Amino acid sequence: MFNTHTKTFRTAMTLVPLSVFAIVASFGLGMQTAGDLRAIDASSATETPRGDVTGDGTVDVRDVVLILEVSQGYRDATPAELTADPNENGVLTVDDAIRVLRTLSPR
């Protein structure tokens, strides 16, 4: 019985330093990536919502149609339309239209 308790104690003493290391490493990574967050100021809160390519203040099917027209080459996107790009990569594609449709679909 004493031998069993000794093994358990040794195992616990091995795991404690590993646990402390994991916690410290996680905290360190969290602190490092905390700088990647960006604050939203009052001026950006009034910008066009992502996906509102028409600029009418709402994201709807008209935005999807306009994105598809641009992505298929029927017309060129204006700079204002590109700023409303749903995935923020600067190009309006079919993927953007699908993103907007997913936000519009009932859950």
C-alpha positions as CSV (number, residue, x, y, z in Angstrom):
1,M,0.0,0.0,0.0
2,F,2.8,2.4,0.8
3,N,4.4,1.6,-2.5
4,T,1.2,2.6,-4.4
5,H,1.0,5.9,-2.6
6,T,4.6,6.6,-3.3
7,K,4.0,6.0,-7.1
8,T,1.0,8.3,-7.0
9,F,3.0,11.0,-5.3
10,R,5.9,10.7,-7.7
11,T,3.5,10.9,-10.7
12,A,1.8,14.0,-9.2
13,M,5.1,15.6,-8.6
14,T,6.1,15.0,-12.3
15,L,2.8,16.4,-13.5
16,V,2.9,19.6,-11.4
17,P,5.9,21.1,-13.2
18,L,4.4,20.2,-16.6
19,S,1.1,21.8,-15.6
20,V,2.8,24.9,-14.4
21,F,4.8,25.1,-17.6
22,A,1.6,24.7,-19.7
23,I,-0.1,27.5,-17.8
24,V,2.8,29.9,-18.1
25,A,3.2,29.1,-21.8
26,S,-0.5,29.7,-22.4
27,F,-0.4,33.0,-20.5
28,G,2.7,34.0,-22.4
29,L,1.1,33.3,-25.8
30,G,-2.1,35.1,-24.7
31,M,-0.1,38.2,-23.8
32,Q,1.8,38.0,-27.1
33,T,-1.3,37.8,-29.2
34,A,-3.2,40.4,-27.2
35,G,-1.5,43.1,-29.2
36,D,-3.1,41.8,-32.4
37,L,-6.5,43.1,-31.2
38,R,-7.6,46.4,-32.6
39,A,-9.9,48.8,-30.8
40,I,-12.9,50.3,-32.6
41,D,-13.2,54.0,-32.4
42,A,-16.4,56.0,-32.8
43,S,-15.6,57.0,-36.4
44,S,-15.3,53.4,-37.6
45,A,-18.5,52.4,-35.8
46,T,-20.5,54.4,-38.4
47,E,-18.8,52.8,-41.4
48,T,-20.7,50.8,-43.9
49,P,-21.4,47.3,-42.6
50,R,-19.5,44.4,-44.1
51,G,-21.5,43.1,-47.0
52,D,-23.5,46.3,-47.6
53,V,-22.1,46.8,-51.1
54,T,-25.0,48.9,-52.3
55,G,-24.4,51.4,-49.4
56,D,-28.0,51.6,-48.4
57,G,-27.4,50.7,-44.8
58,T,-28.7,47.2,-44.9
59,V,-27.3,43.9,-46.1
60,D,-29.8,42.1,-48.3
61,V,-30.2,40.2,-51.5
62,R,-29.5,43.3,-53.6
63,D,-25.9,43.3,-52.2
64,V,-25.5,39.6,-53.2
65,V,-26.7,40.4,-56.8
66,L,-24.2,43.3,-57.0
67,I,-21.3,41.1,-55.7
68,L,-22.2,38.5,-58.3
69,E,-22.2,41.1,-61.1
70,V,-18.8,42.3,-60.1
71,S,-17.4,38.8,-59.6
72,Q,-18.6,37.6,-63.0
73,G,-17.1,40.7,-64.8
74,Y,-20.4,42.4,-65.8
75,R,-19.2,45.6,-64.1
76,D,-16.3,47.0,-62.2
77,A,-16.5,47.6,-58.4
78,T,-16.1,51.1,-57.1
79,P,-13.8,51.8,-54.2
80,A,-16.8,52.3,-51.9
81,E,-18.1,48.9,-52.9
82,L,-14.7,47.3,-52.2
83,T,-14.6,48.8,-48.7
84,A,-17.8,46.8,-47.9
85,D,-16.1,43.5,-49.0
86,P,-17.4,40.8,-46.6
87,N,-14.1,39.0,-46.1
88,E,-12.0,42.1,-46.3
89,N,-9.6,40.8,-48.9
90,G,-10.3,43.7,-51.3
91,V,-11.9,41.6,-54.1
92,L,-15.5,40.8,-54.5
93,T,-15.9,37.1,-55.4
94,V,-18.6,34.4,-55.3
95,D,-17.3,33.5,-51.9
96,D,-18.4,37.0,-50.7
97,A,-21.8,36.5,-52.1
98,I,-22.1,33.1,-50.3
99,R,-21.0,34.8,-47.0
100,V,-23.7,37.4,-47.3
101,L,-26.3,34.8,-48.2
102,R,-25.4,32.8,-45.1
103,T,-25.9,35.8,-42.9
104,L,-29.3,36.4,-44.5
105,S,-30.5,32.8,-44.2
106,P,-32.9,32.0,-41.3
107,R,-31.3,29.8,-38.6
